[in-house]
Amino acid sequence: MLKKTYISWPQYIKALNKIVEHFQNSTEKFDVVVGLTRGGLIPAVYLSHALDIPMLPFNPHCLHADGSPRED
């Protein structure tokens, strides 16, 4: 079993800022940030604001294992 690592909010923001800096210094440009609905929305919104690009939520649980959509 993997051991959990706990970080403080300031450490979390510092890590996100490193990601922002990486993408700001990249020659590759992106149109959107995709945020997973199970734990990925907060960092996705942060990155979206920092990089000034839209964020789209994605719920991976709305798909079957083969990638086909589940029915409502």
C-alpha positions as CSV (number, residue, x, y, z in Angstrom):
1,M,0.0,0.0,0.0
2,L,1.2,3.5,-0.9
3,K,2.0,5.8,2.0
4,K,0.2,9.1,1.8
5,T,2.1,12.4,1.8
6,Y,0.5,15.4,3.3
7,I,1.4,18.9,2.3
8,S,0.3,22.3,3.5
9,W,-1.8,24.7,1.5
10,P,1.2,27.0,0.8
11,Q,3.2,23.9,-0.4
12,Y,0.3,23.0,-2.7
13,I,0.1,26.5,-4.2
14,K,3.9,26.5,-4.6
15,A,3.7,23.2,-6.5
16,L,0.9,24.5,-8.7
17,N,3.0,27.6,-9.5
18,K,5.8,25.4,-10.6
19,I,3.4,23.8,-13.1
20,V,2.2,27.2,-14.2
21,E,5.8,28.4,-14.8
22,H,6.5,25.2,-16.7
23,F,3.7,25.9,-19.2
24,Q,4.4,29.6,-19.4
25,N,7.9,28.8,-20.4
26,S,6.9,26.1,-22.9
27,T,6.8,26.8,-26.6
28,E,3.7,24.6,-26.8
29,K,0.3,26.4,-26.2
30,F,-2.9,24.8,-25.0
31,D,-6.5,25.7,-25.5
32,V,-8.0,24.3,-22.4
33,V,-7.3,22.8,-19.0
34,V,-9.2,19.5,-18.3
35,G,-10.1,18.9,-14.7
36,L,-11.1,15.5,-13.4
37,T,-14.2,15.7,-11.2
38,R,-12.7,13.5,-8.6
39,G,-10.1,15.7,-7.0
40,G,-8.9,17.6,-10.0
41,L,-11.2,20.6,-10.2
42,I,-9.3,22.8,-7.7
43,P,-5.9,22.5,-9.4
44,A,-7.6,22.8,-12.8
45,V,-9.4,26.0,-11.9
46,Y,-6.1,27.4,-10.4
47,L,-4.2,26.6,-13.6
48,S,-7.0,27.9,-15.8
49,H,-6.9,31.3,-14.1
50,A,-3.1,31.5,-13.9
51,L,-2.7,30.5,-17.6
52,D,-5.8,32.5,-18.7
53,I,-7.3,29.6,-20.6
54,P,-10.7,27.9,-20.1
55,M,-11.2,24.9,-17.8
56,L,-13.5,22.0,-18.7
57,P,-14.6,19.4,-16.1
58,F,-14.4,15.8,-17.1
59,N,-16.2,13.0,-15.2
60,P,-14.3,9.8,-16.0
61,H,-17.1,7.8,-14.2
62,C,-19.5,8.6,-17.0
63,L,-17.7,6.2,-19.3
64,H,-17.5,2.4,-19.5
65,A,-14.1,0.7,-19.2
66,D,-13.9,0.6,-23.0
67,G,-14.4,4.4,-23.2
68,S,-18.0,4.3,-24.5
69,P,-20.5,6.6,-22.8
70,R,-22.8,5.4,-20.0
71,E,-26.5,5.9,-20.3
72,D,-28.2,8.5,-18.0
